[in-house]
Amino acid sequence: MEELVQQYKHYKKEMDNVVKKMEKTKQKMKIKLKEYPEKKYENEDNIVYLKSMNRTSISKKDVPVDLWEQYSVITKYETLYVKDRK
């Protein structure tokens, strides 16, 4: 068990480092994409684009519809997509 725990901790540390690097790269890509028409980049292998999205939320569950409509907040945000070209 101890060996597994140590392996896990090692991999977790490696993963955290990789995630940090990915997030930095992702932020750079978002900035760069804003320079492209339609916030989209394509090559033979990949398509990368920013997509604006909306989210509606409220902190209380099962509220009456009139309260939902009156107090809900729409928040606009972007999501980065990287996918293989088919």
TAKA-V660630 format. One record per residue. N is the residue number from 1. PHI is phi in degrees with one decimal (NA if undefined). Layout:
n->N phi->PHI
n->N phi->PHI
//
This chain:
n->1 phi->NA
n->2 phi->-58.9
n->3 phi->-62.2
n->4 phi->-64.1
n->5 phi->-62.3
n->6 phi->-66.3
n->7 phi->-60.9
n->8 phi->-58.5
n->9 phi->-60.9
n->10 phi->-63.4
n->11 phi->-65.1
n->12 phi->-62.8
n->13 phi->-63.3
n->14 phi->-60.4
n->15 phi->-62.6
n->16 phi->-59.5
n->17 phi->-65.0
n->18 phi->-65.9
n->19 phi->-61.3
n->20 phi->-61.1
n->21 phi->-64.4
n->22 phi->-62.6
n->23 phi->-64.1
n->24 phi->-62.9
n->25 phi->-65.0
n->26 phi->-60.6
n->27 phi->-64.1
n->28 phi->-63.3
n->29 phi->-63.6
n->30 phi->-60.2
n->31 phi->-62.7
n->32 phi->-65.5
n->33 phi->-61.4
n->34 phi->-66.9
n->35 phi->-83.8
n->36 phi->-92.3
n->37 phi->-58.3
n->38 phi->59.8
n->39 phi->49.2
n->40 phi->-142.7
n->41 phi->-127.7
n->42 phi->-134.5
n->43 phi->-139.5
n->44 phi->-64.6
n->45 phi->-107.0
n->46 phi->-138.3
n->47 phi->-129.0
n->48 phi->-127.3
n->49 phi->-152.2
n->50 phi->-99.2
n->51 phi->-126.8
n->52 phi->-78.3
n->53 phi->-133.9
n->54 phi->-118.9
n->55 phi->-133.7
n->56 phi->-110.8
n->57 phi->-148.4
n->58 phi->-150.9
n->59 phi->-81.6
n->60 phi->-112.1
n->61 phi->-83.6
n->62 phi->57.7
n->63 phi->-84.7
n->64 phi->-60.4
n->65 phi->-56.2
n->66 phi->-63.1
n->67 phi->-69.3
n->68 phi->-57.9
n->69 phi->-64.2
n->70 phi->-76.8
n->71 phi->-112.1
n->72 phi->-68.6
n->73 phi->-120.5
n->74 phi->-98.0
n->75 phi->-114.5
n->76 phi->-92.0
n->77 phi->-150.7
n->78 phi->-111.8
n->79 phi->-129.8
n->80 phi->-89.9
n->81 phi->-119.6
n->82 phi->-128.0
n->83 phi->-141.9
n->84 phi->-71.4
n->85 phi->-78.0
n->86 phi->-82.3
//
